[in-house]
């Protein structure tokens, strides 16, 4: 292989390595949601969604009812306070991803555009 070929190969390998590194830097949504859940939700909804008797047992929350989840978190429901002024919508989506990962929900395809 000549010098030009080695340089091209080195550049290609470097580009592939940086692309792989960029993918590794993307945080797992479920793990990011777990961290928010632990600091904001766990005291009432329990460790790994297993309620300690205070809050709703999120292990039984239906996957198809994200709208109700969003409304409950942002506006509050019964004894649960509203978190809409505290948590950003992106953070609430991450908590939803965490709940789905604990409950073993399969990813749903994005709606057609």
N, C-alpha and C positions, 0 to 999 in steps of 0.2 A: 504494500500500500504506500502510495506516495504521501508527501507532506500535506498536500491539499486534502487528500482523502482522510488522513488522520485528524486534521482540524475539523472537517465536516462531521466526522464520527464523534469527536469530542464534544462539539456543539450540540449534536443531536442527543447525546447521552446527558449532557448538562440540562438541556431543555426538558427531557423526560423526567429527570430527577427533580427539577423545580416544580413541574406539574404534579408529580406524586406528592411532593412536600406540601404544595398548596392544598391538595385534597385532605391531607392529614391535619391541617390547621383548622379545618372546618369543624366546629364543635358538633357533637351529636345532640340533636334537639331534645331527645329524651333525657340525656344526662344534664343538659342545661335546665330543663324543666324540673328535674329532680332537685336541683340545688335551690330553685325558687320555691318549690313545694316545701322543702325542709324548713326554709326560713319563714314562709308565709302561711302554710296550710297544715303542716304536720301536727301542730299542737292540738287541733280539733279533729282532723281527719285521720290521724294516726300514722305510724311508721308503715311505709309501703302500702298506703291507702287503707290499712286495717284499722278502722275507727276504734277509739278508746271509749266509746259511748257518748261522746259529746257531739260530734258532727256526723253527717251522712257518710255511710260506708261507700266510698268511691269505687270499690271493687265491683259493685253491682251497677255502676252507671252505664247506660246503654251507649254504644258507639254511635248510633244513628242520631243521637240527641245533642249534638254539639251546641245547637242554638240555645237550648235550655241551660246548658253548662255556662255558656258565655253570659247569658242574662243573669243567672244566679250569682256568678262571680262578680260581675260589674255592678249589679243593682242590689245584691243581697236577697236573701229569702229566709223568712221566719227568723231564727236566732242567728243566722249567718250575716255578718256585716257586709256591706258593699265594699268591694276592692277596686272599683273602677277608677277612683281617684288616686290609688296607690300603685296599682300594677298597670303597665302599658299593655295594649292589645297583643303585642309580640310576646310578652312574658306570659300572658294567659294562654296563648297558642302553644308555648313551650310546656306549660303545665299540662295542657291537653295531650301533648305528645307523650309526656311522662305517664299519665294515666293510661293511655293506650298501650304503652310498652309493658306496664305492670299487668294489665288485663289481657295481654296477648292479642290485641286487635291486629288484624291484617290491614295493611295500608289500603286505603280506598283510592281508586283512580281519580285523577282530577277531572272535573266536568269539562265536556267539550266546549271549545270557544267559538 
